[in-house]
Amino acid sequence: MRLLVTGGAGYVGSACATLLLERGHQVTVLDDLSTGNRDAVPDGADFVEGDAGTDSARVLAAMAADGRGPADGVLHFAAMSLVGESVQDPAQYWRRNVVTTLALLDAMRAAGVPRLVFSSTAATYGEPQQVPIAEDAPTAPTNPYGATKLAIDHAITSYATAYGLAAVSLRYFNVAGAYGSAGENRAVETHLIPLVLQTALGHRESISVFGRDWPTEDGTAVRDYIHVLDLAEAHALALDQASPGGHAVYNLGSGSGFSVQQVIDACGRVTGRGIPVVDAPRRAGDPAVLIASSRKAIDELGWRPSRTGLDEIVADAWRYLQDLGPRARSAPER
C-alpha cells in the first residue's frame, strides 16, 4: 500500500513508518518537526515538511505522490500530547489536535483516501472505574489532552458513518522501548522510563516518585507498558482490518502492569547504575492502577504483544539513548 504517516518524525510515528517500510509498503512522512526529529524518519520514506492542518497543498500532494492516484491510507500521529501543558494552554490543544485532524479528514475526502488509523490514547477514559480497562468503559477525560483525543474519535465515527471512511482508533497505554532509530528523545520528557534512564546517564539529578501510599503491592502506582514495536505491529494489522463505513476502537497494552518502583529497579539492573530517588506527594488525578484489556485487539486484529518483559523494554530504550550519545535531549519533567 501507499501510505501517508503524519507525525512520522516522532517516537511512535517513526517506529510505525519503519515497520511499514520493512513490510513492503511505500511510505510518505509528513511532519512539521515542531517536536519530531528529522533523523528519526526512516531511510526509504519520502519526507514532506509541513503541518497536517494548515499546509493543505502539501497534504494533498503527499496523498497523491507522483500523480498515481490517492494513497491507500493515512496513519495519523501528529498531535500535541503533554497532559500538563494541555491544562495550562487548552486552546492550543484544541486547535492543534482537533482542528488539525478535521482539516486532515477533509483533505482525505477531497483526495479520495479510503482508510485511516488514528493514534488515540487511554487518557480518553480518565480515572477508571475498574481495571483492566475495556473499550466499553466510560470515557471521562480528566484533562484537555484526553478530551481532544476523545473529540477526534467522535468526529471519525461521524465521518465513517456519513462518508464511508474505513477507520480504526488505537488507544495506547504507556508506550516504551525503542526500535531502530525510533526512541524517546524529546526536549520535554514526561514518561517514566526515559526519565529514569536520563537519571542513570547523569542528565538528571534524581527521579521523583509521586506517592508511596497507593493501594498496590509496593505502594507505588502501577502502569501498563507496551513496547513500541508491538504497537507498530498493531497499526499494520489495523490497516488491513479497517472496514468502509466503520470505526473500530481498540485498547493496546500488555494486559499486566509494573509499579514505579519496579521500573526504577529494572532500570538499575539494565544500566548497572544507581538511580537517585526523591519521594514526592501524590499528583492530583493520578489513578493507582492503569491496565488495559487488549482482548478485543487480540480477538479481532489477531494482535498479540510479544515484548512484554520489563527488562527487555528498558534494555531497548537504554541502547537507544546510549547510541544517541551527546544528541540525547533532556529537560526537567513536568
Salt bridges, closest charged atoms under 4 A:
ASP32 OD2 - ARG96 NH2 3.24
ASP39 OD2 - ARG327 NH1 3.11
ASP66 OD2 - ARG68 NH2 3.24
GLU85 OE2 - ARG334 NH1 3.97
ASP153 OD2 - ARG171 NH2 2.97
GLU184 OE2 - ARG186 NH2 2.42
GLU184 OE2 - HIS191 ND1 2.59
GLU189 OE2 - ARG186 NH2 2.91
GLU189 OE2 - HIS191 ND1 4.00
ASP213 OD1 - ARG282 NE 2.95
ASP230 OD1 - ARG307 NH1 2.38
GLU233 OE2 - ARG23 NH2 3.83
GLU233 OE2 - ARG307 NH2 3.30
ASP279 OD1 - ARG212 NE 2.67
ASP286 OD2 - ARG283 NE 3.02
ASP299 OD1 - ARG295 NH1 3.23
ASP311 OD1 - ARG269 NH2 2.67
ASP316 OD2 - HIS227 NE2 2.69
ASP316 OD1 - ARG319 NH2 2.10
GLU333 OE2 - ARG204 NH2 2.66
